[in-house]
Amino acid sequence: MPVTDVRHDLDELTLTITAEFAAPVQRVWDIYADPRQLEKIWGPPTYPATFVDHDLTPGGRINYYMTSPEGEKFCGWWVVKTVDEPREFTFEDGFADEDFNPLPDMPVSHNTYTFEETSSGTRVTYASRYVSAEALQKVLDMGVVEGASSAINQIDDLLAA
């Protein structure tokens, strides 16, 4: 399993997931840079993702939805803040309606994804910060740890393909 560590801190308003992959940094980075690859790993296995807009550049917008086993769509958006290929990118991530308008009553996370070379491949640190403990607790209650971990754990299969 790629996920090696999961930590959340309600005082610091953070959720951090660390994962290790037996692949070069650029190869792992390319998954996030290519919407067709990203679709294979963004949602949990039973909630596949579809990216309808994907602009991984500073100021770029990324819109996606995940489809439940029952056919329900759950939409989301990113606004890309910084990109330092292949080392790091930062973005805001939020929930959206079906027209990809942000849902004002749902949490927004401020994310930093960092890609580091290791002796066996790549370590990715997925760090998310929320504006309040309540916002972080809301996504924890929604199953973000389990969902994100199962999504990240799909990366090995994609790398092996």
C-alpha positions as CSV (number, residue, x, y, z in Angstrom):
1,M,0.0,0.0,0.0
2,P,1.4,3.4,-1.0
3,V,-0.1,5.3,1.9
4,T,2.4,5.2,4.7
5,D,1.1,7.8,7.1
6,V,-2.1,9.8,7.8
7,R,-2.3,12.6,10.3
8,H,-5.0,15.1,11.1
9,D,-4.7,17.9,13.6
10,L,-7.8,19.8,14.6
11,D,-5.7,22.5,16.4
12,E,-3.5,23.1,13.3
13,L,-6.5,22.6,11.0
14,T,-4.5,20.1,8.9
15,L,-4.8,16.7,7.2
16,T,-1.6,15.2,5.9
17,I,-1.3,12.0,4.0
18,T,2.1,10.6,2.9
19,A,2.6,7.9,0.3
20,E,5.5,6.2,-1.4
21,F,5.7,4.9,-4.9
22,A,8.3,2.8,-6.7
23,A,8.5,5.2,-9.7
24,P,10.4,8.3,-10.6
25,V,9.1,11.7,-9.5
26,Q,8.3,12.8,-13.0
27,R,6.2,9.7,-13.6
28,V,4.1,10.3,-10.5
29,W,3.8,14.0,-11.3
30,D,2.5,13.1,-14.8
31,I,-0.5,11.4,-13.2
32,Y,-1.7,14.8,-11.8
33,A,-0.8,16.7,-15.0
34,D,-2.8,14.4,-17.3
35,P,-6.6,14.4,-16.7
36,R,-7.1,11.0,-18.2
37,Q,-4.6,9.5,-15.8
38,L,-5.9,11.5,-12.9
39,E,-9.4,10.1,-13.5
40,K,-8.1,6.7,-12.7
41,I,-6.9,7.6,-9.2
42,W,-8.8,10.7,-8.0
43,G,-11.9,9.1,-6.6
44,P,-12.2,6.0,-4.4
45,P,-12.5,2.8,-6.5
46,T,-16.3,2.8,-6.3
47,Y,-16.6,6.6,-7.1
48,P,-14.7,7.1,-10.4
49,A,-13.8,10.7,-11.3
50,T,-14.3,12.5,-14.6
51,F,-12.4,15.7,-15.2
52,V,-14.2,18.1,-17.5
53,D,-11.7,21.0,-17.2
54,H,-8.0,20.6,-16.3
55,D,-5.6,23.5,-16.4
56,L,-2.7,22.7,-14.1
57,T,-1.1,26.2,-14.4
58,P,-1.1,29.1,-11.9
59,G,-4.6,30.5,-11.9
60,G,-6.0,27.5,-13.7
61,R,-9.3,25.9,-12.9
62,I,-9.9,22.2,-12.7
63,N,-13.5,20.9,-12.6
64,Y,-14.5,17.3,-11.9
65,Y,-17.2,15.0,-10.7
66,M,-17.2,11.6,-9.1
67,T,-20.0,9.2,-9.8
68,S,-21.4,6.9,-7.0
69,P,-22.3,3.3,-7.6
70,E,-25.9,4.5,-7.8
71,G,-25.1,7.1,-10.5
72,E,-25.1,10.2,-8.3
73,K,-22.7,12.9,-9.3
74,F,-20.6,14.7,-6.7
75,C,-18.9,17.7,-8.2
76,G,-15.7,19.5,-7.2
77,W,-13.3,22.2,-8.3
78,W,-9.7,23.3,-7.9
79,V,-8.2,26.7,-8.4
80,V,-4.4,26.2,-9.0
81,K,-2.2,28.6,-7.1
82,T,1.4,27.6,-7.8
83,V,3.1,25.0,-10.0
84,D,6.8,24.0,-9.6
85,E,7.0,20.9,-11.9
86,P,7.8,18.2,-10.9
87,R,8.3,19.2,-7.2
88,E,5.1,20.8,-6.0
89,F,1.8,22.3,-6.8
90,T,-0.7,24.2,-4.6
91,F,-4.4,24.6,-5.0
92,E,-7.8,25.2,-3.4
93,D,-10.2,22.3,-3.5
94,G,-13.9,22.6,-2.9
95,F,-17.3,21.1,-3.4
96,A,-19.5,22.3,-6.3
97,D,-23.0,22.1,-7.8
98,E,-23.5,20.4,-11.2
99,D,-22.5,23.7,-12.9
100,F,-19.3,23.7,-10.9
101,N,-20.2,26.7,-8.8
102,P,-18.7,26.5,-5.4
103,L,-21.1,25.3,-2.6
104,P,-20.8,28.1,0.0
105,D,-21.7,25.8,3.0
106,M,-19.1,23.2,2.2
107,P,-15.4,23.2,3.3
108,V,-12.6,24.4,1.0
109,S,-9.2,23.0,1.6
110,H,-5.9,24.7,0.7
111,N,-3.6,22.0,-0.6
112,T,0.1,21.5,-1.1
113,Y,1.2,18.3,-3.0
114,T,4.9,17.8,-2.7
115,F,6.9,15.2,-4.7
116,E,10.3,14.1,-3.4
117,E,12.8,11.6,-4.8
118,T,13.7,8.8,-2.5
119,S,16.1,5.9,-2.8
120,S,13.2,3.6,-3.9
121,G,11.2,6.1,-6.0
122,T,9.0,9.0,-4.9
123,R,7.4,10.2,-1.7
124,V,4.3,12.4,-2.1
125,T,3.0,14.5,0.8
126,Y,-0.6,15.5,0.4
127,A,-1.1,18.4,2.9
128,S,-4.5,20.1,3.3
129,R,-5.4,23.0,5.5
130,Y,-8.9,24.1,6.5
131,V,-10.2,27.4,7.7
132,S,-11.7,26.0,10.9
133,A,-11.7,22.9,13.0
134,E,-15.4,22.5,12.1
135,A,-14.6,22.4,8.4
136,L,-11.9,19.8,8.9
137,Q,-14.1,17.7,11.2
138,K,-16.9,17.9,8.6
139,V,-14.7,16.3,5.9
140,L,-13.3,13.8,8.4
141,D,-16.9,12.8,9.2
142,M,-17.6,12.5,5.5
143,G,-14.8,9.9,5.2
144,V,-12.1,11.9,3.6
145,V,-9.3,9.8,5.2
146,E,-10.7,6.5,3.9
147,G,-11.7,8.0,0.5
148,A,-8.4,9.7,-0.1
149,S,-6.3,6.8,1.1
150,S,-8.2,4.3,-1.1
151,A,-7.8,6.7,-4.1
152,I,-4.1,7.2,-3.5
153,N,-3.6,3.5,-3.1
154,Q,-4.8,3.0,-6.8
155,I,-1.7,4.8,-8.0
156,D,0.5,1.6,-7.9
157,D,-1.8,-0.2,-10.3
158,L,-1.7,2.8,-12.7
159,L,2.1,2.9,-12.5
160,A,2.3,-0.8,-13.2
161,A,0.1,-0.6,-16.3
